[in-house]
Amino acid sequence: MKITAVKPYPINIGAGSQLVVKIETDSGVYGWGASGLSGREFAVVGVLKHYASLIIGRNPMEIGAIWQDLYRGQYFEGGRVFTAAISAIDIALHDIKGKALDVPVYELLGGKQRDFVECFASVRFSTLDELISQSKKLVSEGWDMLRLAPAEFEDQEDISRFQPRESIAVIAEWMIALRQEIGNKITIGIDYHSRLSAAETYSFMKRMPEGTLDFIEEPIRDENPEAYESLRKMIDIPFAIGEEFASKWQFLPFLERNITQYARVDVCNVGGLTEAMKVASLAEAHYIDLMPHNPLGPICTAATIHLAAATPNFSWLEEVNTGAHVLTNDPKYYPVQPKLEGARYPLPTTPGLGVEVNEELAKKTAFVPVEIPRLKRNDGSFTNW
């Protein structure tokens, strides 16, 4: 069996963008992968054009060797654009191999270690009423873990204005109210999306009683492990970090120093299943669970389900298709995809990933690049979205 084509398709679904990649072989078996570098699809397509010439004619079963060749085969190794492209190829090759061997992908990763994959519900809100109503609805539907995504700045005249101290004052009050409304049995985390400084994060946590939150996700930027290490000494709830990491090497200081308590590995950014399994092993050695990042679409969801099935140290899989979120799993594009059963995904039993893409629709639909919003503080300086 030989690889004959690498076909990238940037597509728009809902208000967002995705990049799916099809790899074809001379046997007729094909695989689907996806890149996680949202908003920079053209950059990843460019790298895929370079990589296509390197893998066409090769045996798709040699996944590890192809990974090493793509990662090491340029002077400037690594980086998020390169690993996003490698991720898409790696996932597609696992899909091909699973289909060729007539087994689900998790069988290639050591076999299943669980019968289903637990998920957390994403709750994006701009008002207290939205937060309470959405959360109570999800709890009533059986979700017992909520990850909150505050967007209170959207409930103002200038939705691009974000002042951190104003935000933490409001959101801390809302967290206390939410805990009172839904009780102590529900796990609550919050993703501040790197909008805060270390001092602001400390101030935020000190405004709430102990037990209000069960973890905080990426309150500050992640380029500097020492900054997170200093913050780790100031506050006493778990961190969830790593969704932007592009290799096991980026994860390494956060795992070795126990800076994070949940590894937010993104299969479509870190280097595919090949690299994600290595991150899982490093995390296991430090008693750290995976909490995979999964905001993209069904290919990333499926690949992460297989990762979760085959790893012992797994907590929850992110699920964004929960009510108020814009859907990322449009069945017009994905006629075959994983299906939630309550707050969990059953393990697939079909060969490969268990995802199919409407290629004809992807071919004929014009793609429009999507930029993330820009936020500014009161003085006009930029801050993170």
ABEGO torsion letter per residue (X at the ends): XBBABBBBBBBBBEABBBBBBBBBBAAGBBBBBBBABBGAAAAAAAAAAAAAAAABGBBAABAAAAAAAAAAABABBEEAAAAAAAAAAAAAAAAAAAAAAGBBAAAAAGEBABABBBBBBBBBBABAAAAAAAAAAAAAAGBABBBBBBAAAAABABAABBBAAAAAAAAAAAAAAAAAAAEAABBBBBBAGGABBAAAAAAAAAABBBGABABBBGABBAABAAAAAAAAAABABBBBBGAABABAAAAAAAAAAGABABBBBBAAAAGEAAAAAAAAAAAAAAGBBBBBBBABBAAAAAAAAAAAAABABBBBBBBABBEABBBAABAAABABBBBBBEABBBBBABBEAGBBBBAAAAAABBBBBBBBBBBBBAAGBBBBX
